[in-house]
Amino acid sequence: MSDRSFLNWPFFEDRHRALAAQVEAWAARHLPVDHGDADAACRALVADLGAAGLLRHSGADTGEVLDVRSLCLIRETLARHDGLADFAFAMQGLGMGAISLFGTSAQRGWLERTRAGRAISGFALTEPGAGSDVAHTATTAERVPGGFRLNGEKTYISNGGIADLYVIFARTGEAPGARGLSAFLLPADTPGLSVVERIEVIAPHPLAHLRLTDVMLPEAALIGRAGEGFKIAMSVLDVFRSTVGAAALGFARRALDEALARVQRPRVGGGTLADHQMVQGHLADMALEIDAAALLVYRAAWTKDSGAARVSREAAMAKLYATEAAQRVIDTALQLHGGDGVRHGFAVESLYREIRALRIYEGASDVQRVVIARSVLG
């Protein structure tokens, strides 16, 4: 069992500790799942997480706000048990984050379904030619009588191909660059939306390249106001970037657990790997990285929950440090396993594949460095 003493830090309230125990108990009964069919696994995970009531934390009721500490605790715990379970939970929150923060009462009907596990959501922001450069989004949403006509492409879209709806960002042209984007609610069965490619990556997740060809949406599909798309996207990422750091933290904690079990096994000839000071030094570095990451993640979450309008700097620091540190921790755990570290079926091999994407999605590490540097210079 991973160290749980961090739950006594002043960032948390009794309700958070109770939630952590609830998620731990659920995860112990249900995880890990078979990743052989990632689509089927994600559908089942969403349904099970909804039935357990855990997905109610992925969105906010009318008049309430998302509790970021709860999101982080859930993601950390799920990631420690099963990366695909973390993915399934996280995408219900990220996919509907714009609706939680800016949606109308009619749009929030979809939120009720995703929080119950009866619908799967996707967040369609990334494009083939833009990547992290949201300001250069090329997908267009042309005003037509009664609504909008959308054309363009989105890629590396999580839950692409299995989602029931997407929040999609397109250029409406109110101003150049980032100020000319808008956000829309797009049901997956809308004519003109197609999945042109399913994308296979090193850690199986449902991902797809989407194409929009003369997709017609009514005025009611617009989230917030026209031209507010960049603000909406950044507001969502302001919340969920910290949770990416929490998922990385869960992976790192699992890696340390696996390493501790490995180095304390009796060896032929007597003693253990843990008897060697160099191994002890590695373990110390891993524990230090984990605690430092946890402090940054839960500082960012606590700051947002305490009423800060924006936590771009804190969230960027949390995501950057936690994901990079987790990569180092997992790499060390793999090294301590020797040949078994790269052998399929061992936890550290799976963790090594799972962690890599977290340094890219929701703003790559270098993007986070830019965010932090601008904050320091400003």
C-alpha positions in Angstrom: 0.0 0.0 0.0 1.3 3.4 -1.0 2.1 6.0 1.7 -1.2 7.7 2.6 0.2 10.2 5.2 -0.2 13.0 2.7 -3.9 12.9 3.4 -3.2 14.5 6.7 -1.7 17.6 5.0 -3.7 20.8 5.7 -4.8 20.9 2.0 -7.5 18.4 2.8 -10.7 18.2 4.7 -12.4 15.2 6.2 -14.6 14.8 3.2 -11.5 14.4 1.0 -10.1 11.7 3.2 -13.4 9.9 3.1 -13.5 10.2 -0.6 -10.0 8.8 -0.9 -11.0 5.8 1.2 -14.1 5.3 -1.0 -12.1 5.3 -4.2 -9.4 3.1 -2.8 -12.1 0.5 -1.8 -13.8 0.7 -5.2 -10.4 0.3 -7.0 -9.4 -2.7 -4.9 -12.6 -4.5 -6.0 -12.7 -3.5 -9.7 -9.2 -2.9 -10.9 -7.2 -3.6 -12.9 -9.3 -4.3 -16.0 -8.4 -6.2 -19.2 -6.9 -3.8 -21.7 -7.2 -6.1 -24.6 -10.2 -4.2 -26.0 -9.6 -0.6 -24.9 -13.0 0.6 -26.3 -15.0 -2.0 -24.5 -13.0 -1.5 -21.3 -13.6 2.2 -21.3 -17.3 1.8 -21.9 -17.5 -0.6 -19.0 -15.3 1.6 -16.7 -17.5 4.7 -17.4 -20.6 2.7 -16.6 -19.1 1.2 -13.4 -17.7 4.6 -12.2 -21.1 6.1 -12.8 -22.9 3.4 -10.9 -20.5 3.9 -8.0 -21.3 7.6 -7.9 -17.7 8.6 -8.5 -18.4 10.4 -11.8 -20.6 12.9 -10.0 -17.2 14.5 -9.1 -16.4 14.9 -12.8 -18.8 17.8 -13.2 -20.5 20.5 -11.1 -24.2 21.0 -10.3 -25.8 24.3 -11.2 -24.5 27.0 -8.9 -21.6 24.8 -7.7 -17.9 24.6 -8.7 -15.7 21.7 -9.5 -13.7 20.6 -6.5 -10.2 20.2 -7.9 -8.8 18.4 -4.8 -11.5 15.7 -5.2 -10.6 15.4 -8.9 -7.0 15.0 -8.1 -7.5 12.4 -5.4 -9.7 10.3 -7.6 -7.2 10.5 -10.5 -4.2 9.7 -8.3 -5.9 6.7 -6.8 -7.3 5.3 -10.1 -3.9 5.8 -11.8 -2.1 3.9 -9.1 -4.4 0.9 -9.8 -5.0 1.1 -13.5 -4.1 3.8 -16.1 -7.2 3.1 -18.3 -9.5 3.6 -15.3 -7.9 7.0 -14.7 -8.3 7.8 -18.4 -12.0 6.9 -18.4 -12.7 9.0 -15.3 -10.6 12.0 -16.5 -12.2 12.3 -19.9 -15.7 12.5 -18.4 -14.5 15.6 -16.6 -12.3 17.2 -19.3 -14.8 16.4 -22.0 -17.6 18.2 -20.2 -15.5 20.8 -18.4 -16.8 23.5 -20.7 -20.4 22.6 -19.8 -19.6 22.5 -16.1 -18.2 26.0 -16.3 -20.2 27.7 -19.0 -23.0 25.5 -20.2 -26.7 26.5 -20.4 -29.4 24.5 -18.5 -30.3 22.7 -21.7 -26.6 21.8 -22.4 -26.3 20.6 -18.8 -28.7 17.8 -19.6 -25.7 16.1 -21.3 -23.7 16.7 -18.1 -26.2 14.7 -16.1 -25.8 11.8 -18.5 -22.0 11.8 -18.4 -21.9 12.1 -14.6 -24.2 9.1 -14.4 -22.0 7.1 -16.7 -24.8 6.9 -19.4 -22.8 8.9 -22.0 -19.2 9.2 -22.9 -17.6 12.6 -23.7 -14.7 13.9 -25.7 -12.7 17.2 -25.8 -11.8 18.1 -29.4 -9.2 20.8 -29.4 -6.0 19.5 -30.9 -5.5 19.8 -34.7 -3.0 18.2 -37.1 -1.3 21.6 -37.9 -1.7 23.3 -34.6 -1.0 20.9 -31.7 -0.5 23.0 -28.5 -0.8 26.2 -30.5 -4.6 26.7 -29.9 -4.5 30.3 -31.3 -3.9 28.8 -34.8 -6.9 26.5 -34.8 -8.0 26.1 -38.4 -11.4 24.4 -38.0 -14.1 26.9 -39.0 -17.6 27.5 -37.8 -19.4 29.7 -40.4 -22.5 31.5 -39.3 -25.5 30.4 -41.4 -29.3 31.0 -40.9 -30.2 29.2 -37.6 -26.7 28.3 -36.5 -23.3 27.3 -37.7 -21.6 25.2 -40.4 -18.4 23.5 -39.2 -15.5 22.3 -41.4 -12.1 21.0 -40.3 -10.1 18.3 -38.6 -9.2 17.3 -35.1 -6.6 14.7 -34.1 -5.5 12.8 -31.0 -9.0 13.2 -29.6 -9.4 11.1 -26.5 -12.5 8.9 -26.6 -12.6 9.5 -30.4 -14.8 6.8 -31.9 -16.6 5.9 -28.7 -17.8 9.2 -27.4 -21.5 10.1 -27.5 -20.7 13.8 -27.7 -17.7 16.2 -28.1 -17.0 19.7 -27.0 -15.3 21.1 -30.1 -13.4 24.4 -30.7 -13.6 26.2 -34.1 -12.8 29.6 -35.6 -15.8 31.9 -35.8 -13.6 34.9 -36.7 -14.6 37.6 -34.3 -11.0 38.7 -34.1 -7.6 37.3 -35.2 -5.9 34.5 -33.4 -7.1 33.2 -30.1 -9.9 35.8 -29.8 -11.7 34.4 -32.8 -12.5 31.0 -31.5 -15.8 29.5 -30.1 -16.8 26.3 -28.4 -19.6 24.0 -29.4 -21.5 21.0 -28.1 -21.4 18.4 -30.9 -23.3 15.1 -30.6 -21.4 12.2 -32.1 -24.2 11.2 -34.4 -24.4 14.6 -36.1 -24.2 14.2 -39.9 -20.9 15.3 -41.4 -18.8 14.2 -38.4 -16.6 11.2 -39.3 -13.8 9.2 -37.7 -11.2 9.0 -40.4 -8.5 7.1 -38.3 -8.3 5.3 -35.0 -4.8 6.1 -33.5 -2.9 3.4 -31.8 -0.4 4.5 -29.1 2.0 2.8 -26.8 -0.5 2.6 -23.9 -3.8 1.6 -25.4 -6.5 4.3 -25.2 -9.4 5.2 -27.5 -8.0 8.0 -29.7 -9.1 9.2 -33.1 -8.6 11.6 -35.9 -12.0 13.4 -36.6 -13.2 15.2 -39.7 -16.0 17.7 -39.9 -17.6 18.2 -43.3 -20.4 20.7 -43.5 -21.5 19.8 -40.0 -24.6 21.9 -39.1 -25.2 22.9 -35.5 -28.0 25.1 -34.1 -27.4 28.3 -32.3 -28.1 26.4 -29.0 -24.9 24.3 -29.5 -22.7 27.4 -28.9 -21.1 27.2 -25.4 -20.9 30.7 -23.8 -20.6 33.5 -26.3 -19.1 33.6 -29.8 -15.4 34.5 -29.6 -15.0 33.1 -26.0 -13.6 29.7 -27.1 -10.0 30.3 -26.1 -11.1 31.6 -22.7 -13.3 28.5 -22.2 -10.6 26.1 -23.3 -8.0 27.7 -20.9 -10.5 27.8 -18.1 -11.0 24.1 -18.5 -7.3 23.4 -18.7 -6.7 25.6 -15.6 -8.8 23.0 -13.7 -7.7 19.8 -15.3 -4.0 20.4 -15.8 -3.5 19.9 -12.0 -5.3 16.6 -12.3 -2.9 15.4 -15.0 -0.1 15.9 -12.4 -2.2 13.9 -9.9 -2.5 11.0 -12.4 1.3 11.1 -12.8 1.6 11.1 -9.0 -0.5 7.9 -8.9 1.8 6.2 -11.5 4.9 7.3 -9.5 3.5 6.0 -6.2 2.8 2.6 -7.8 6.3 2.5 -9.3 7.8 3.1 -5.8 5.7 0.4 -4.3 6.8 -2.0 -7.0 10.4 -1.0 -6.5 10.2 -1.4 -2.7 8.8 -4.9 -3.1 11.4 -5.8 -5.6 14.5 -4.6 -3.7 13.4 -6.2 -0.4 13.1 -9.7 -1.9 15.6 -12.2 -0.5 18.4 -13.0 -2.9 20.4 -16.1 -3.6 23.4 -15.9 -1.3 21.6 -13.8 1.3 20.6 -10.2 1.8 18.5 -8.0 -0.5 19.1 -5.3 -3.1 17.9 -2.8 -0.4 21.0 -3.5 1.6 23.1 -1.6 -0.9 23.5 2.1 -0.3 23.3 3.0 -4.0 19.9 1.3 -4.1 18.9 3.2 -0.9 19.9 6.4 -2.6 17.6 5.7 -5.6 14.7 5.0 -3.2 15.4 8.2 -1.4 15.4 10.2 -4.7 12.1 8.5 -5.7 10.4 9.3 -2.4 11.6 12.9 -2.6 10.3 13.4 -6.2 6.9 12.0 -5.2 6.5 14.3 -2.1 7.6 17.3 -4.1 5.2 16.5 -6.9 2.4 15.9 -4.4 3.0 19.3 -2.8 2.8 21.1 -6.1 -0.3 19.2 -7.3 -2.3 19.7 -4.1 -1.1 23.3 -3.7 -2.6 24.1 -7.1 -5.8 22.2 -6.4 -6.2 23.9 -3.0 -5.5 27.3 -4.5 -8.2 26.8 -7.1 -10.7 25.4 -4.5 -10.0 28.4 -2.3 -11.5 30.8 -4.9 -8.6 31.8 -7.1 -10.0 33.0 -10.5 -7.0 31.5 -12.4 -4.2 29.2 -11.3 -2.4 29.0 -14.6 1.1 29.3 -12.9 0.3 26.8 -10.1 -1.3 24.3 -12.5 1.5 24.5 -15.0 4.1 23.9 -12.2 2.1 21.0 -10.9 1.7 19.3 -14.3 5.3 20.0 -15.4 7.0 18.8 -12.3 4.7 15.9 -11.5 4.8 14.4 -15.0 8.6 14.8 -15.5 9.3 13.5 -11.9 7.0 10.5 -12.5 9.0 9.7 -15.6 12.2 9.7 -13.6 10.7 7.6 -10.8 9.3 5.0 -13.1 12.5 4.8 -15.0 14.4 4.2 -11.8 11.9 1.5 -10.7 12.3 -0.2 -14.1 16.1 -0.1 -13.7 15.8 -1.7 -10.2 13.8 -4.5 -11.8 16.6 -5.4 -14.2 15.5 -7.4 -17.2 12.0 -7.9 -15.8 11.5 -4.1 -16.0 11.0 -4.3 -19.7 9.1 -7.6 -19.7 5.5 -7.5 -20.7 3.2 -8.3 -17.8 5.2 -6.5 -15.2 3.7 -3.4 -13.6 6.7 -1.2 -14.2 6.7 -2.0 -17.9 3.1 -0.9 -18.2 3.8 2.3 -16.1 6.7 3.1 -18.4 4.3 3.2 -21.4 1.5 4.9 -19.5 3.5 7.9 -18.2 5.0 9.1 -21.5 1.8 10.6 -22.9 1.2 12.8 -19.8 4.2 14.9 -20.7 2.5 15.8 -24.0 -1.3 16.1 -23.6 -3.1 19.1 -22.1 -0.1 21.2 -22.9 3.3 19.6 -23.4 6.1 20.2 -20.9 7.7 22.9 -22.9 4.3 24.7 -23.1 4.1 24.6 -19.3 7.6 26.1 -19.1 6.4 29.0 -21.3 3.4 29.6 -19.1 5.6 29.6 -16.0 8.2 31.9 -17.5 5.6 34.4 -18.7 4.2 34.4 -15.1 7.6 35.1 -13.7 8.4 37.8 -16.3 5.0 39.4 -15.9 
